[in-house]
């Protein structure tokens, strides 16, 4: 069954049952407090569970004229129906250790009565019970389809609890809480269905029928109750209830209800007249009631409370995700139809995020007067005027196409293009998954196999929806085709609270047009090397991110000045004492490991910044190696004051402009293949920071080393979070 069926089933079931789920969740939250309240008010006596029935009855007989029955409630407190010495009939809480009266059972609070009736039957009696049971079943199916969606997203059951990429709050915690609370929610649903079936008598009957033979239950010899062997062996922790004989007649007897059976005991001799085990249906009913209500267990009641609250959150986050996906998947209205357009943009997206980049690209082309048509990959067709085909696609599952791209390959093979077409493929995904942009590569291969299609660029991969990587691709693509495109980043409605940073130092610009910027803030901000410095200039308010090095509590940034760079030019003119407003974003996936492991740092150019901060920290760097690539030896001088070579196990440099044969950082890694493979084998960490181009080449070399030296794909180590990347 395809992923779209599971997703639509998940959504449809949630929408159709939303009102009932809302009522059930709210009342479930209220009712979760009842067992907690009962436990607090309970007359539970510690240590009484080890008392034998014989001791308990003997104690009670000394304090009361007659005992009719007693039971042990869900809170392990004893409730006894007795006739007092004064001749009064009472139902009271009793201390089984001394027979003393503790209090009377408290009537159920009105709020709990109301919530119980609404939760069980919606005040519609049998009709309402049916709806409640049916909604419990729907909740079970929703949970199961949710699990299938997570498994599909994570690629396998082994990765079920692996890291989830955080796109936004609702999406992230919908999955995180769904995984954590899966078992409680499934138990709520299953027990709800079971109890409903029980109320409608749709389960096998669980009536116990004792075969009592009066002839075999003689009344002699009579012995004291405290001497009954059966009563001596049974302790209160195994007792649910005991009913005493109504009279001294031989036909009357003790009825003992234990946790797993019922006994009929002769009132004179203590002999077991009949013993019947509870059938499975009875035990299932008992456990269903306990698991569904949490009675007698504060911890489980608290878990049920959290689970009920989470269902409300799932409703909110699920609908939020649906609305966001719907908005993102709305394609821009093309000013030209498919047969009039020179540029055809096709999109493959499961969640809708890919549409954002495709639309921005289409808008940029339209802004310079190009005729553009944009649609989904499933809508691939023939195009009369097309000269360029640009495909943006994500990957789903284990290299599978998104839902709206499943028909593309079939249509591509069936439809003969009218003209020769140049094509480009952009893949979007996450390096956290082993099949990073695999479907984009498959699409590229399919197009390249046709004689009328010519590739403009190698397929381009974008990690974690990086807008900077997208802009880089647009720049490369437009330069190749000799056109000028300006991409506008969508404005974020939510305004963040910036902090004020003071410039402590700005170094002179070196021959690589690179300089260091050191900043400090008066406010105490918790950050680490590897976090991100977010700055949005007034000119376009587009966020720029810079990797942070933390040096003596200050922020250290390494910045390359670009001729047309708005931010880099602005930063290059700042003087000591100037202030700027910015924001620090946590980037926990790129922090130096707290546990002592071998760490290999790989960077080129300004990507060295976070590593400078890590080296400057008090952490033990004795098992740390730094690989860095620059243009010339002069390029390194700007960083010399921060690189404490004596703290590092090794420091490797590559200079691309100092000799005839250019040497890059990936060449250094190739030479140190044994160091790399041993680090991976021993659970070491490889950290990569710098340009996207460098990242691509380094990952290619690491893949080669991993397969050659360890006979394993690099994805194995990526799954174990041994590869940390922060590239731009």
Long-range contacts (C-beta under 8 A, 24 or more apart in sequence): 2-403, 2-406, 3-149, 3-152, 3-350, 3-396, 3-397, 3-400, 3-403, 4-403, 6-145, 6-148, 6-149, 6-152, 7-145, 7-149, 7-403, 9-141, 9-145, 10-142, 10-145, 10-146, 10-149, 11-318, 11-322, 13-138, 13-141, 13-142, 13-145, 14-142, 14-314, 14-315, 14-318, 14-319, 16-138, 17-135, 17-138, 17-139, 17-142, 18-315, 20-122, 20-131, 20-132, 20-135, 21-135, 21-138, 21-139, 21-311, 21-315, 22-312, 22-315, 23-118, 23-119, 23-122, 24-119, 24-132, 24-135, 24-136, 24-139, 24-311, 25-308, 25-309, 25-311, 25-312, 25-315, 26-308, 26-312, 27-115, 27-116, 27-118, 27-119, 28-119, 28-188, 28-304, 28-308, 28-311, 29-305, 29-308, 29-309, 29-312, 30-111, 30-112, 30-115, 31-112, 31-115, 31-116, 31-119, 31-293, 32-294, 32-301, 32-302, 32-304, 32-305, 32-308, 33-301, 33-305, 34-108, 34-109, 34-112, 34-293, 34-295, 35-74, 35-293, 35-294, 35-295, 35-296, 35-297, 35-298, 35-301, 36-298, 36-301, 36-302, 36-305, 37-109, 38-74, 38-75, 38-295, 39-75, 39-296, 39-298, 39-301, 41-106, 42-73, 42-75, 42-76, 42-77, 43-77, 43-78, 43-93, 43-95, 43-102, 43-103, 44-75, 44-76, 44-77, 45-77, 45-78, 45-95, 45-96, 45-97, 47-97, 48-76, 48-78, 48-95, 48-96, 48-97, 48-236, 49-76, 49-235, 49-236, 49-237, 50-235, 50-236, 50-237, 51-96, 51-97, 51-235, 51-236, 52-231, 52-232, 52-233, 52-234, 52-235, 52-236, 53-230, 53-231, 53-232, 53-234, 53-235, 53-236, 53-239, 53-242, 53-256, 54-225, 54-226, 54-227, 54-228, 54-231, 54-232, 55-226, 56-96, 56-236, 57-225, 57-226, 57-231, 57-242, 58-225, 58-226, 59-96, 59-97, 59-98, 59-99, 60-94, 60-96, 60-99, 61-225, 62-99, 63-99, 63-100, 64-99, 66-244, 67-244, 68-243, 68-244, 69-241, 69-242, 69-243, 69-244, 70-94, 70-241, 70-242, 71-240, 71-241, 71-242, 72-236, 72-239, 72-240, 72-241, 73-296, 74-290, 74-295, 74-296, 75-295, 75-296, 76-237, 76-296, 77-102, 78-236, 79-105, 96-236, 126-200, 129-196, 129-199, 129-200, 130-196, 130-200, 132-192, 132-196, 133-192, 133-193, 133-195, 133-196, 133-197, 133-199, 133-200, 134-196, 136-188, 136-189, 136-190, 136-192, 136-193, 136-196, 137-189, 137-193, 139-185, 139-188, 139-189, 139-192, 139-311, 140-186, 140-189, 140-190, 140-193, 143-182, 143-185, 143-186, 143-189, 146-178, 146-182, 147-182, 150-175, 150-178, 150-179, 152-396, 152-397, 153-396, 155-397, 155-398, 155-433, 155-434, 155-435, 156-398, 159-719, 162-432, 162-719, 163-432, 163-589, 163-721, 165-430, 165-432, 165-464, 167-351, 167-353, 167-465, 168-324, 170-316, 170-317, 170-320, 170-321, 170-324, 171-317, 171-321, 171-324, 173-313, 173-317, 174-313, 174-314, 174-317, 174-318, 174-321, 177-310, 177-313, 177-314, 178-314, 181-306, 181-307, 181-310, 184-303, 184-304, 184-306, 184-307, 185-307, 185-310, 185-311, 187-291, 187-292, 188-291, 188-292, 188-304, 188-307, 188-308, 190-288, 191-287, 191-288, 191-289, 191-291, 191-292, 192-292, 194-284, 194-285, 194-288, 195-285, 195-288, 195-289, 195-292, 198-285, 198-288, 203-281, 204-279, 204-281, 205-281, 206-278, 206-279, 206-281, 206-282, 206-285, 208-262, 208-276, 208-278, 208-279, 208-282, 209-276, 210-262, 210-264, 210-273, 210-274, 210-276, 211-274, 212-253, 212-264, 212-273, 212-274, 213-273, 214-250, 214-251, 216-273, 217-250, 217-253, 217-266, 217-271, 217-273, 218-250, 218-266, 218-268, 218-269, 219-250, 219-266, 219-268, 219-269, 220-268, 220-269, 221-268, 221-269, 222-268, 222-269, 223-268, 223-269, 223-270, 225-270, 227-270, 228-265, 228-270, 229-270, 230-263, 230-265, 230-270, 230-272, 231-265, 231-270, 234-258, 324-352, 325-351, 325-352, 326-352, 327-352, 328-352, 328-353, 328-355, 328-356, 329-355, 330-355, 331-355, 331-358, 331-359, 331-374, 331-375, 331-376, 332-359, 332-362, 332-363, 332-374, 334-362, 334-372, 334-373, 334-374, 334-375, 335-366, 335-371, 335-372, 336-371, 336-372, 336-373, 337-373, 338-373, 338-375, 338-381, 338-383, 338-386, 339-383, 339-384, 339-385, 340-371, 340-373, 340-384, 340-385, 341-371, 341-372, 341-373, 341-383, 341-385, 341-386, 342-370, 342-371, 342-372, 342-385, 342-386, 342-387, 342-388, 343-370, 343-371, 343-372, 343-373, 343-386, 343-387, 343-388, 343-390, 344-372, 344-373, 344-374, 344-375, 344-383, 344-386, 344-388, 344-389, 344-390, 344-421, 345-372, 345-373, 345-374, 345-375, 345-390, 345-391, 345-392, 346-374, 346-375, 346-376, 346-377, 346-379, 346-380, 346-389, 346-390, 346-391, 346-392, 346-408, 347-374, 347-375, 347-376, 347-377, 347-391, 347-392, 347-393, 347-404, 348-376, 348-377, 348-391, 348-392, 348-393, 348-394, 348-401, 348-402, 348-404, 348-405, 348-408, 348-439, 348-443, 349-392, 349-393, 349-394, 349-402, 349-404, 350-394, 350-396, 350-402, 350-403, 350-404, 351-394, 353-394, 353-428, 353-465, 354-392, 354-393, 354-394, 354-402, 354-428, 356-465, 356-490, 357-392, 357-426, 357-428, 357-462, 357-470, 358-392, 360-470, 360-487, 360-488, 360-489, 360-490, 361-390, 361-392, 361-474, 361-485, 361-487, 363-488, 364-474, 364-485, 364-486, 364-487, 364-488, 365-485, 367-486, 368-483, 368-484, 368-485, 376-404, 376-405, 377-401, 377-402, 377-404, 377-405, 377-407, 377-408, 377-443, 378-404, 378-405, 378-406, 378-407, 378-408, 378-411, 380-407, 380-408, 380-411, 380-412, 380-415, 381-411, 381-415, 382-415, 382-416, 382-417, 382-418, 383-417, 383-418, 383-419, 383-421, 384-418, 384-419, 385-419, 386-417, 386-418, 386-419, 386-421, 387-419, 387-421, 387-422, 388-421, 388-422, 388-423, 388-424, 388-456, 388-481, 389-421, 389-422, 389-423, 389-424, 389-447, 389-453, 390-423, 390-424, 390-425, 390-426, 391-423, 391-424, 391-425, 391-426, 391-440, 391-443, 391-447, 392-426, 392-428, 393-425, 393-426, 393-427, 393-428, 393-439, 393-440, 393-443, 394-427, 394-428, 394-429, 394-439, 394-440, 395-427, 395-429, 395-433, 395-435, 395-436, 395-437, 395-438, 395-439, 395-440, 396-439, 397-435, 398-435, 399-435, 399-438, 399-439, 399-442, 400-439, 401-439, 401-442, 402-439, 405-439, 405-443, 408-443, 409-446, 412-446, 412-447, 412-450, 417-450, 417-452, 417-453, 419-452, 420-452, 420-453, 420-454, 421-452, 421-453, 421-454, 422-453, 422-454, 422-455, 422-456, 423-447, 423-453, 423-454, 423-455, 423-456, 424-455, 424-456, 424-457, 424-460, 424-477, 425-459, 425-460, 426-459, 426-460, 426-461, 426-462, 426-470, 426-473, 427-459, 427-460, 427-461, 427-462, 428-461, 428-462, 428-465, 429-461, 429-462, 429-463, 430-463, 430-464, 431-463, 431-464, 431-718, 431-723, 431-725, 432-718, 434-713, 434-715, 434-718, 434-719, 436-461, 436-463, 437-461, 437-462, 456-480, 456-481, 461-696, 463-725, 463-727, 466-728, 467-543, 468-544, 468-545, 468-728, 469-692, 469-728, 472-692, 488-540, 488-542, 489-540, 489-542, 489-543, 491-541, 492-543, 496-583, 497-583, 498-581, 498-582, 498-583, 499-523, 499-525, 499-581, 499-582, 499-583, 499-584, 500-579, 500-580, 500-581, 501-555, 501-579, 501-580, 501-581, 501-582, 502-577, 502-578, 502-579, 503-574, 503-575, 503-576, 503-577, 503-578, 503-579, 503-580, 504-554, 504-576, 505-576, 506-571, 506-572, 506-574, 506-575, 506-576, 507-638, 509-561, 509-572, 510-634, 510-635, 510-637, 510-638, 511-631, 511-632, 511-634, 511-635, 512-560, 512-605, 512-630, 512-631, 512-632, 512-634, 512-635, 513-560, 513-561, 513-562, 514-558, 514-559, 514-560, 514-561, 514-605, 514-606, 514-635, 514-638, 515-558, 515-559, 515-561, 515-571, 515-572, 515-638, 516-556, 516-557, 516-558, 516-559, 516-638, 516-639, 517-556, 517-557, 517-559, 517-571, 517-574, 518-551, 518-554, 518-555, 518-556, 518-557, 519-554, 519-555, 519-557, 519-580, 520-553, 520-554, 520-555, 521-555, 525-584, 527-555, 527-584, 527-586, 528-591, 528-592, 528-613, 529-591, 529-592, 529-610, 529-611, 529-612, 529-613, 529-614, 529-617, 530-587, 530-590, 530-591, 530-592, 530-610, 530-613, 530-614, 530-726, 531-584, 531-585, 531-586, 531-587, 531-590, 531-591, 532-584, 532-585, 532-586, 532-587, 533-557, 533-582, 533-583, 533-584, 533-585, 534-582, 534-583, 534-584, 534-585, 535-567, 535-580, 535-582, 535-583, 537-566, 537-567, 537-570, 539-566, 540-566, 545-585, 545-728, 546-609, 547-587, 547-590, 547-607, 547-609, 547-610, 547-689, 547-726, 548-584, 548-609, 548-610, 548-613, 549-609, 549-610, 549-611, 549-612, 549-613, 549-614, 549-616, 549-642, 550-613, 550-616, 550-617, 551-612, 551-613, 551-616, 551-642, 552-616, 555-584, 556-609, 556-612, 556-613, 556-642, 557-609, 558-605, 558-606, 558-607, 558-608, 558-609, 558-612, 558-638, 558-639, 559-606, 560-605, 560-606, 587-726, 589-721, 589-724, 590-687, 590-689, 590-724, 590-725, 590-726, 592-617, 592-619, 592-687, 593-685, 596-620, 596-623, 597-623, 597-682, 597-683, 597-684, 597-685, 598-623, 598-624, 598-625, 598-678, 598-679, 598-682, 598-684, 598-685, 599-623, 599-624, 599-625, 599-679, 599-684, 599-685, 599-686, 599-687, 600-624, 600-625, 600-627, 600-675, 600-676, 600-679, 600-684, 600-685, 600-686, 600-687, 601-625, 601-626, 601-627, 601-687, 601-689, 602-627, 602-665, 602-669, 602-686, 602-687, 602-688, 602-689, 602-690, 602-698, 603-627, 603-628, 603-629, 603-665, 603-688, 603-689, 603-690, 604-628, 604-629, 604-630, 604-664, 604-665, 604-690, 604-691, 604-694, 605-629, 605-630, 605-635, 605-690, 605-691, 606-690, 607-689, 607-690, 607-691, 607-694, 607-726, 607-727, 608-639, 608-689, 608-690, 609-689, 610-689, 610-726, 611-687, 611-689, 612-639, 612-642, 612-643, 615-642, 615-643, 615-644, 615-647, 615-648, 616-642, 616-644, 621-647, 621-648, 621-649, 622-647, 622-649, 623-649, 624-648, 624-649, 625-649, 625-650, 625-651, 625-652, 625-672, 625-675, 626-650, 626-651, 626-652, 627-652, 627-653, 627-654, 627-665, 627-668, 627-669, 627-672, 628-652, 628-653, 628-654, 628-665, 629-653, 629-654, 629-655, 629-656, 629-663, 629-664, 629-665, 629-668, 629-690, 629-694, 630-654, 630-655, 630-656, 631-655, 631-656, 631-657, 632-657, 632-658, 633-658, 650-675, 664-694, 664-697, 665-690, 665-694, 665-698, 666-694, 666-697, 666-698, 666-700, 666-701, 669-698, 669-701, 669-702, 669-705, 670-701, 670-704, 670-705, 673-705, 673-708, 673-709, 674-709, 676-702, 676-705, 676-709, 677-705, 677-706, 677-709, 677-710, 680-706, 680-710, 680-717, 680-722, 681-710, 683-720, 683-722, 684-722, 685-722, 685-723, 685-724, 686-717, 686-722, 686-723, 686-724, 687-724, 687-725, 687-726, 688-723, 688-724, 688-725, 688-726, 688-727, 689-725, 689-726, 689-727, 690-727, 690-728, 691-727, 691-728, 692-727, 692-728, 694-727, 695-725, 695-727
